[in-house]
Amino acid sequence: MIVRTTLEQRGPITKEEIQALHQAEKMPVVFDDDSPMLTEDDLRRFKKISEENKESRNKQTISLRLSPGALETAKSLGKGYTSVLSRILENALKDKKTIEKYL
C-alpha cells in the first residue's frame, strides 16, 4: 500500500504531519522489481563509483557579481539556492545557443 502526503514548508510542522510521519516510520520497507534490496556487492560497486567520481563533484568557491534582481530571484528559491544556481549555470553553459545569446 502506498500512502502519499504532501508536506508544505509554510511554517512549523503540525501535529497531524508529525503523526503521519510516525505512522510512516512504522510501515515496513517493501522491495520490488523497481526497487530491489541492494546486495553487499551492489553497495561495494556504488562505493567504488562514488569514490572514482568524487573529484568531479567537488565544488570550488568563487566570487560572482549578480544584479540585485537576480540575487533576489535566486534567494526566493529558498534554502539551497546556490546549488540551484550552480545547476542552472552548468546547463546553460552546455547550451551553445544560450552562450551565443549572451556574449
KATANOR-V163056 format. One line per field, one symbol per residue. burial: # if it has 9 or more other C-alpha atoms within 8 Angstrom, else .. A space follows every 10 residues. Layout:
burial->???
//
This chain:
burial->.......... ......##.. .......... .......... ..#....... .......... .......... #..##..... #...#..... .##....##. ...
//
